[in-house]
Amino acid sequence: MINLITGNVEIDAGRILLAGKDVSRAPIHERVKLGMTRSFQISNLFAQLTVFRNIQLPVLARRGLVRHFLADLDAFPDVCEEVEEILRTVGLWEKRGQVAGTLSHGDQRLLEIGMAIAPRPKLCFLDEPCAGMNPVERVQVLDLILRLAREQGLTFVVVEHDMDVVFSLSDRILVMNKGEILVDGPPDVIRNHKEVREIYLGEEVSG
């Protein structure tokens, strides 16, 4: 579903609307300009570049300066300031000079979120952002997502199978089973839904 909405896979029926604008056939970069970004389930970083450069690239792209990617950083002090702000927001400023591929799994996830918010989206899809994390890393990522939603007014759509993560993050939950929508509602409704409890929480519910 995320691949269809964000343009990684072409649709063959229906329409995709973003803030009332039909983006059904729009290329990915146009959807990003309109305020839609995403992260991937499998890390999708520029592994050989530094943490700073990974954030700098989408910032330059948003400003129409991507052709200057390899230029002297001092030539664009405002870009550097924005990159610094994003890295401080996601907690990676002190690791700005580290090669992205050498980061821990948790820090790579934080960097991916930084890259996803660098284009200043209105809507950001996160595909299993806590997959493979230890408890400490998971708390860091969950806190960051909640903080970004609260402080920057970002709307996140999170695909996740860990129900603890789902309930801790969500204002609204849509549960799917076998390709069909099973139930759509606030966390309390989902938590107490008989079929959800049986299918996803592994509980036997009588009555």
Backbone as CSV, one residue per row, in Angstrom:
resi,resn,N_x,N_y,N_z,CA_x,CA_y,CA_z,C_x,C_y,C_z
1,MET,0.820,-1.198,0.000,0.000,0.000,0.000,0.862,1.260,0.000
2,ILE,1.892,1.269,0.867,2.789,2.430,0.904,3.483,2.615,-0.438
3,ASN,3.911,1.525,-1.048,4.576,1.617,-2.354,3.668,2.249,-3.401
4,LEU,2.389,1.918,-3.368,1.438,2.502,-4.311,1.231,3.985,-4.028
5,ILE,1.018,4.317,-2.767,0.722,5.705,-2.416,1.907,6.618,-2.684
6,THR,3.115,6.145,-2.388,4.305,6.989,-2.522,4.938,6.938,-3.907
7,GLY,4.431,6.062,-4.774,4.894,6.054,-6.162,5.974,5.048,-6.494
8,ASN,6.347,4.185,-5.541,7.336,3.159,-5.842,6.775,2.066,-6.740
9,VAL,5.456,1.916,-6.730,4.759,0.980,-7.619,3.628,1.748,-8.282
10,GLU,3.469,1.567,-9.607,2.412,2.265,-10.328,1.056,1.612,-10.073
11,ILE,0.036,2.443,-9.957,-1.307,1.909,-9.780,-1.880,1.493,-11.139
12,ASP,-2.797,0.536,-11.123,-3.483,0.158,-12.365,-4.987,0.406,-12.265
13,ALA,-5.420,0.942,-11.124,-6.827,1.305,-10.951,-6.939,2.281,-9.791
14,GLY,-8.018,3.060,-9.776,-8.260,3.978,-8.682,-7.452,5.258,-8.791
15,ARG,-7.525,6.079,-7.741,-6.813,7.354,-7.702,-6.149,7.544,-6.344
16,ILE,-5.075,8.320,-6.328,-4.391,8.698,-5.096,-4.446,10.214,-4.988
17,LEU,-5.048,10.707,-3.911,-5.184,12.138,-3.708,-4.355,12.567,-2.499
18,LEU,-3.615,13.655,-2.666,-2.835,14.230,-1.580,-3.292,15.665,-1.389
19,ALA,-3.948,15.926,-0.265,-4.497,17.253,0.016,-5.367,17.732,-1.143
20,GLY,-6.151,16.811,-1.696,-7.080,17.144,-2.772,-6.480,17.132,-4.160
21,LYS,-5.164,16.949,-4.255,-4.496,16.944,-5.562,-4.276,15.512,-6.025
22,ASP,-4.637,15.224,-7.274,-4.470,13.886,-7.827,-2.989,13.648,-8.146
23,VAL,-2.382,12.698,-7.427,-0.963,12.375,-7.653,-0.809,10.938,-8.158
24,SER,-1.887,10.399,-8.710,-1.907,8.993,-9.109,-0.768,8.626,-10.053
25,ARG,-0.420,9.535,-10.952,0.638,9.267,-11.931,1.873,10.128,-11.713
26,ALA,1.908,10.844,-10.622,3.038,11.744,-10.357,4.284,10.945,-9.994
27,PRO,5.458,11.346,-10.477,6.702,10.675,-10.080,6.997,10.914,-8.607
28,ILE,7.876,10.104,-8.056,8.157,10.169,-6.622,8.608,11.561,-6.193
29,HIS,9.513,12.178,-6.959,10.039,13.477,-6.525,8.959,14.551,-6.482
30,GLU,7.938,14.427,-7.335,6.843,15.390,-7.289,6.002,15.187,-6.029
31,ARG,5.815,13.940,-5.646,5.056,13.669,-4.418,5.817,14.197,-3.197
32,VAL,7.140,14.071,-3.237,7.950,14.610,-2.139,7.788,16.131,-2.065
33,LYS,7.821,16.800,-3.211,7.653,18.261,-3.228,6.297,18.673,-2.664
34,LEU,5.300,17.821,-2.871,3.952,18.121,-2.396,3.764,17.773,-0.920
35,GLY,4.790,17.166,-0.307,4.731,16.951,1.132,4.574,15.524,1.584
36,MET,4.963,14.549,0.762,4.835,13.138,1.116,6.209,12.474,1.090
37,THR,6.614,11.879,2.208,7.884,11.157,2.259,7.679,9.814,2.948
38,ARG,8.757,9.022,2.977,8.661,7.696,3.588,10.024,7.200,4.037
39,SER,9.998,6.193,4.895,11.186,5.394,5.182,10.877,3.966,4.770
40,PHE,11.908,3.119,4.745,11.741,1.748,4.276,11.976,0.765,5.412
41,GLN,11.386,-0.422,5.254,11.575,-1.471,6.259,13.033,-1.884,6.341
42,ILE,13.678,-2.006,5.177,15.107,-2.298,5.117,15.847,-0.973,4.967
43,SER,16.888,-0.772,5.758,17.608,0.507,5.761,17.969,0.931,4.345
44,ASN,17.715,2.204,4.049,17.920,2.734,2.703,18.719,4.033,2.795
45,LEU,19.969,3.893,3.220,20.851,5.038,3.423,21.928,5.089,2.348
46,PHE,22.651,6.206,2.298,23.880,6.293,1.515,25.000,5.826,2.442
47,ALA,25.211,4.518,2.438,26.042,3.883,3.465,27.485,4.372,3.475
48,GLN,28.013,4.814,2.321,29.409,5.233,2.243,29.605,6.722,2.541
49,LEU,28.503,7.441,2.711,28.590,8.862,3.007,28.442,9.092,4.506
50,THR,28.863,10.261,4.957,28.741,10.579,6.377,27.283,10.827,6.744
51,VAL,27.029,10.808,8.028,25.698,11.115,8.539,25.276,12.511,8.072
52,PHE,26.194,13.456,8.147,25.890,14.828,7.721,25.463,14.869,6.267
53,ARG,26.219,14.190,5.401,25.912,14.205,3.969,24.565,13.557,3.673
54,ASN,24.211,12.518,4.426,22.928,11.851,4.209,21.767,12.808,4.447
55,ILE,21.906,13.707,5.408,20.857,14.690,5.655,20.978,15.872,4.704
56,GLN,22.212,16.211,4.363,22.432,17.359,3.493,21.795,17.165,2.124
57,LEU,21.840,15.948,1.598,21.347,15.710,0.243,19.859,16.035,0.095
58,PRO,18.972,15.523,0.947,17.563,15.903,0.777,17.290,17.375,1.052
59,VAL,18.096,18.008,1.912,17.928,19.444,2.143,18.292,20.219,0.880
60,LEU,19.405,19.862,0.260,19.803,20.507,-0.991,18.769,20.265,-2.083
61,ALA,18.250,19.045,-2.150,17.253,18.714,-3.174,16.003,19.577,-3.012
62,ARG,15.553,19.757,-1.765,14.366,20.571,-1.529,14.585,22.021,-1.946
63,ARG,15.824,22.488,-1.795,16.148,23.880,-2.125,16.567,24.048,-3.586
64,GLY,16.577,22.946,-4.357,16.987,23.028,-5.754,18.477,23.208,-5.939
65,LEU,19.265,22.745,-4.966,20.717,22.933,-4.987,21.474,21.609,-5.060
66,VAL,20.789,20.545,-5.473,21.415,19.227,-5.401,22.652,19.127,-6.283
67,ARG,22.722,19.924,-7.323,23.909,19.898,-8.196,25.158,20.367,-7.468
68,HIS,24.960,21.023,-6.310,26.095,21.510,-5.531,26.473,20.557,-4.398
69,PHE,26.017,19.329,-4.486,26.187,18.373,-3.390,27.645,18.219,-2.968
70,LEU,28.560,18.257,-3.932,29.970,18.051,-3.612,30.739,19.364,-3.450
71,ALA,30.021,20.468,-3.382,30.676,21.765,-3.229,31.155,21.963,-1.799
72,ASP,31.928,23.005,-1.609,32.393,23.369,-0.283,31.187,23.669,0.608
73,LEU,31.082,22.998,1.734,29.928,23.172,2.608,29.774,24.615,3.063
74,ASP,30.893,25.335,3.188,30.840,26.709,3.663,30.122,27.630,2.679
75,ALA,29.933,27.158,1.433,29.264,27.980,0.428,27.766,28.119,0.724
76,PHE,27.221,27.232,1.576,25.795,27.252,1.883,25.593,27.162,3.401
77,PRO,25.921,28.226,4.109,25.821,28.177,5.567,24.400,27.924,6.064
78,ASP,23.385,28.416,5.332,22.012,28.193,5.758,21.633,26.720,5.646
79,VAL,22.189,26.030,4.629,21.963,24.593,4.491,22.605,23.863,5.665
80,CYS,23.828,24.246,5.990,24.531,23.617,7.106,23.761,23.803,8.416
81,GLU,23.198,24.991,8.610,22.429,25.248,9.819,21.186,24.354,9.885
82,GLU,20.541,24.176,8.727,19.350,23.325,8.707,19.703,21.867,8.962
83,VAL,20.798,21.409,8.357,21.246,20.033,8.583,21.574,19.828,10.057
84,GLU,22.264,20.807,10.646,22.595,20.723,12.073,21.325,20.611,12.912
85,GLU,20.316,21.430,12.588,19.068,21.409,13.346,18.395,20.031,13.269
86,ILE,18.375,19.444,12.068,17.756,18.129,11.903,18.531,17.068,12.677
87,LEU,19.856,17.116,12.588,20.669,16.125,13.286,20.528,16.256,14.798
88,ARG,20.407,17.468,15.300,20.172,17.634,16.733,18.786,17.110,17.110
89,THR,17.815,17.331,16.242,16.458,16.861,16.510,16.408,15.348,16.641
90,VAL,17.116,14.635,15.752,17.070,13.168,15.789,18.151,12.573,16.684
91,GLY,18.975,13.431,17.298,19.967,12.959,18.252,21.242,12.420,17.657
92,LEU,21.611,12.895,16.459,22.808,12.363,15.791,23.860,13.432,15.499
93,TRP,23.735,14.613,16.094,24.687,15.669,15.796,26.118,15.260,16.145
94,GLU,26.308,14.594,17.264,27.656,14.214,17.674,28.253,13.138,16.766
95,LYS,27.426,12.494,15.958,27.907,11.450,15.040,27.861,11.924,13.597
96,ARG,27.831,13.247,13.389,27.662,13.811,12.056,28.774,13.430,11.086
97,GLY,29.988,13.214,11.609,31.108,12.879,10.736,31.291,11.396,10.524
98,GLN,30.474,10.582,11.157,30.611,9.125,11.042,29.994,8.643,9.738
99,VAL,30.610,7.626,9.143,30.062,7.032,7.925,28.773,6.304,8.289
100,ALA,27.717,6.554,7.523,26.383,6.057,7.872,26.342,4.538,8.008
101,GLY,27.090,3.841,7.159,27.073,2.385,7.190,27.677,1.781,8.437
102,THR,28.383,2.587,9.232,29.005,2.078,10.460,28.156,2.363,11.700
103,LEU,27.025,3.038,11.524,26.153,3.322,12.653,25.496,2.046,13.168
104,SER,25.085,2.070,14.417,24.290,0.969,14.952,22.947,0.930,14.225
105,HIS,22.258,-0.187,14.348,20.958,-0.325,13.683,19.987,0.760,14.153
106,GLY,19.955,1.014,15.451,19.060,2.035,15.977,19.377,3.417,15.443
107,ASP,20.666,3.761,15.380,21.058,5.069,14.858,20.769,5.186,13.361
108,GLN,20.888,4.086,12.635,20.525,4.117,11.213,19.046,4.429,11.041
109,ARG,18.218,3.878,11.922,16.782,4.173,11.866,16.525,5.652,12.165
110,LEU,17.239,6.199,13.146,17.097,7.619,13.452,17.517,8.474,12.265
111,LEU,18.596,8.076,11.596,19.067,8.806,10.428,18.034,8.753,9.302
112,GLU,17.422,7.593,9.117,16.390,7.479,8.082,15.213,8.407,8.359
113,ILE,14.833,8.515,9.626,13.754,9.434,9.959,14.191,10.871,9.685
114,GLY,15.452,11.181,10.001,15.982,12.508,9.687,15.927,12.809,8.205
115,MET,16.278,11.829,7.384,16.213,12.004,5.938,14.774,12.174,5.469
116,ALA,13.853,11.473,6.126,12.441,11.546,5.734,11.817,12.893,6.077
117,ILE,12.295,13.545,7.159,11.714,14.840,7.536,12.462,16.013,6.916
118,ALA,13.639,15.756,6.327,14.424,16.840,5.730,13.674,17.575,4.615
119,PRO,12.848,16.889,3.812,12.070,17.618,2.790,10.901,18.420,3.357
120,ARG,10.754,18.434,4.678,9.671,19.133,5.373,8.294,18.642,4.902
121,PRO,8.024,17.370,5.086,6.744,16.822,4.616,5.588,17.190,5.526
122,LYS,4.388,16.971,5.000,3.176,17.058,5.816,2.752,15.656,6.247
123,LEU,3.106,14.661,5.407,2.710,13.277,5.617,3.932,12.388,5.429
124,CYS,4.223,11.561,6.432,5.409,10.706,6.376,5.021,9.267,6.712
125,PHE,5.342,8.349,5.800,5.093,6.934,6.014,6.343,6.276,6.593
126,LEU,6.167,5.514,7.653,7.271,4.787,8.266,6.943,3.295,8.232
127,ASP,7.796,2.526,7.568,7.562,1.088,7.423,8.351,0.336,8.492
128,GLU,7.642,-0.127,9.513,8.228,-0.860,10.638,9.485,-0.165,11.174
129,PRO,9.351,1.054,11.685,10.513,1.830,12.129,11.274,1.204,13.291
130,CYS,10.646,0.299,14.036,11.315,-0.291,15.204,11.769,-1.730,14.969
131,ALA,11.695,-2.190,13.734,12.069,-3.576,13.438,13.527,-3.841,13.787
132,GLY,13.783,-4.929,14.514,15.143,-5.348,14.826,15.825,-4.552,15.918
133,MET,15.087,-3.726,16.634,15.704,-2.872,17.649,15.662,-3.508,19.030
134,ASN,16.643,-3.119,19.846,16.585,-3.501,21.253,15.656,-2.523,21.972
135,PRO,15.263,-2.811,23.221,14.301,-1.950,23.920,14.727,-0.491,24.045
136,VAL,16.010,-0.240,24.282,16.486,1.140,24.430,16.353,1.890,23.109
137,GLU,16.769,1.260,22.005,16.664,1.885,20.692,15.212,2.148,20.337
138,ARG,14.347,1.189,20.669,12.931,1.342,20.339,12.329,2.554,21.049
139,VAL,12.667,2.735,22.306,12.162,3.892,23.053,12.625,5.195,22.409
140,GLN,13.897,5.236,21.968,14.421,6.434,21.319,13.609,6.788,20.081
141,VAL,13.335,5.790,19.250,12.609,6.034,18.005,11.162,6.431,18.280
142,LEU,10.514,5.750,19.211,9.133,6.083,19.537,9.029,7.493,20.090
143,ASP,9.952,7.864,20.979,9.953,9.221,21.532,10.137,10.265,20.439
144,LEU,11.027,9.968,19.477,11.277,10.905,18.382,10.030,11.090,17.526
145,ILE,9.372,9.997,17.170,8.168,10.083,16.335,7.091,10.904,17.031
146,LEU,6.866,10.628,18.298,5.849,11.364,19.049,6.205,12.849,19.162
147,ARG,7.487,13.134,19.366,7.923,14.527,19.506,7.755,15.294,18.191
148,LEU,8.112,14.647,17.078,7.966,15.291,15.770,6.501,15.551,15.447
149,ALA,5.652,14.587,15.775,4.218,14.761,15.525,3.664,15.915,16.335
150,ARG,4.117,16.020,17.584,3.598,17.043,18.485,4.178,18.422,18.162
151,GLU,5.493,18.507,17.968,6.156,19.803,17.843,6.116,20.353,16.418
152,GLN,6.132,19.480,15.418,6.172,19.940,14.030,4.860,19.717,13.292
153,GLY,3.868,19.141,13.971,2.576,18.936,13.340,2.603,17.928,12.208
154,LEU,3.578,17.022,12.250,3.711,16.013,11.194,2.686,14.907,11.387
155,THR,2.119,14.438,10.283,1.258,13.263,10.322,2.074,12.054,9.895
156,PHE,2.150,11.061,10.763,2.858,9.822,10.450,1.853,8.704,10.209
157,VAL,2.110,7.928,9.169,1.402,6.671,8.960,2.432,5.574,9.162
158,VAL,2.217,4.751,10.176,3.211,3.761,10.573,2.673,2.357,10.310
159,VAL,3.427,1.580,9.537,3.111,0.165,9.361,3.893,-0.598,10.418
160,GLU,3.194,-1.341,11.257,3.860,-2.006,12.374,3.061,-3.233,12.807
161,HIS,3.778,-4.295,13.178,3.139,-5.523,13.644,3.286,-5.714,15.152
162,ASP,4.153,-4.934,15.775,4.327,-4.998,17.223,3.219,-4.172,17.859
163,MET,2.287,-4.842,18.503,1.117,-4.138,19.013,1.451,-3.164,20.139
164,ASP,2.517,-3.424,20.904,2.931,-2.465,21.932,3.337,-1.140,21.293
165,VAL,4.063,-1.234,20.174,4.460,-0.034,19.436,3.227,0.670,18.885
166,VAL,2.327,-0.103,18.300,1.107,0.459,17.712,0.315,1.249,18.745
167,PHE,0.068,0.640,19.898,-0.753,1.299,20.905,-0.059,2.505,21.526
168,SER,1.260,2.485,21.605,1.979,3.602,22.218,2.046,4.823,21.305
169,LEU,1.903,4.625,19.993,2.063,5.712,19.033,0.764,6.322,18.536
170,SER,-0.280,5.530,18.446,-1.373,5.851,17.536,-2.521,6.645,18.130
171,ASP,-3.064,7.543,17.299,-4.351,8.175,17.570,-5.462,7.385,16.871
172,ARG,-5.105,6.755,15.765,-6.057,5.985,14.968,-5.334,4.759,14.430
173,ILE,-6.005,3.620,14.469,-5.403,2.368,14.033,-6.321,1.695,13.014
174,LEU,-5.728,1.265,11.922,-6.440,0.503,10.903,-5.832,-0.886,10.875
175,VAL,-6.619,-1.895,11.200,-6.136,-3.277,11.260,-6.559,-4.011,9.992
176,MET,-5.587,-4.645,9.338,-5.882,-5.418,8.135,-5.612,-6.890,8.393
177,ASN,-6.390,-7.730,7.748,-6.220,-9.177,7.843,-6.529,-9.792,6.487
178,LYS,-5.551,-10.497,5.932,-5.709,-11.151,4.627,-6.102,-10.155,3.532
179,GLY,-5.482,-8.974,3.598,-5.704,-7.980,2.551,-6.970,-7.161,2.678
180,GLU,-7.731,-7.387,3.726,-8.981,-6.661,3.925,-8.923,-5.856,5.219
181,ILE,-9.651,-4.725,5.251,-9.733,-3.932,6.474,-10.628,-4.661,7.466
182,LEU,-10.066,-4.976,8.621,-10.817,-5.664,9.662,-11.550,-4.675,10.558
183,VAL,-10.843,-3.626,10.982,-11.456,-2.605,11.835,-10.613,-1.339,11.768
184,ASP,-11.239,-0.193,11.963,-10.579,1.106,11.878,-11.130,1.961,13.010
185,GLY,-10.264,2.416,13.917,-10.759,3.219,15.015,-9.671,3.633,15.982
186,PRO,-10.038,4.266,17.096,-9.063,4.694,18.102,-8.490,3.494,18.855
187,PRO,-7.359,3.673,19.552,-6.694,2.548,20.224,-7.588,1.749,21.159
188,ASP,-8.427,2.404,21.943,-9.265,1.668,22.889,-10.235,0.725,22.187
189,VAL,-10.763,1.174,21.047,-11.665,0.315,20.276,-10.911,-0.886,19.732
190,ILE,-9.716,-0.656,19.225,-8.919,-1.741,18.651,-8.495,-2.725,19.732
191,ARG,-8.069,-2.207,20.866,-7.584,-3.058,21.956,-8.662,-4.025,22.437
192,ASN,-9.908,-3.588,22.387,-11.006,-4.406,22.906,-11.788,-5.136,21.814
193,HIS,-11.306,-5.069,20.587,-12.001,-5.718,19.476,-11.719,-7.222,19.495
194,LYS,-12.770,-8.011,19.494,-12.654,-9.462,19.663,-11.725,-10.096,18.627
195,GLU,-11.944,-9.800,17.345,-11.146,-10.453,16.294,-9.696,-9.984,16.311
196,VAL,-9.475,-8.722,16.630,-8.100,-8.224,16.724,-7.364,-8.946,17.838
197,ARG,-8.019,-9.103,18.964,-7.402,-9.778,20.104,-7.079,-11.230,19.773
198,GLU,-7.929,-11.856,19.009,-7.690,-13.253,18.639,-6.586,-13.383,17.591
199,ILE,-6.614,-12.509,16.575,-5.689,-12.632,15.443,-4.306,-12.079,15.764
200,TYR,-4.249,-10.881,16.375,-2.973,-10.199,16.559,-2.401,-10.310,17.963
201,LEU,-3.280,-10.449,18.948,-2.791,-10.523,20.312,-2.710,-11.953,20.822
202,GLY,-3.190,-12.908,20.004,-3.074,-14.316,20.358,-3.933,-14.733,21.527
203,GLU,-5.036,-14.013,21.733,-5.909,-14.331,22.851,-7.133,-15.112,22.361
204,GLU,-7.628,-15.988,23.200,-8.886,-16.655,22.923,-9.996,-15.868,23.626
205,VAL,-10.930,-15.369,22.840,-11.991,-14.528,23.385,-13.306,-15.252,23.221
206,SER,-13.987,-15.469,24.307,-15.290,-16.149,24.256,-16.412,-15.141,24.079
207,GLY,-17.521,-15.622,23.531,-18.683,-14.771,23.387,-18.668,-13.960,22.123
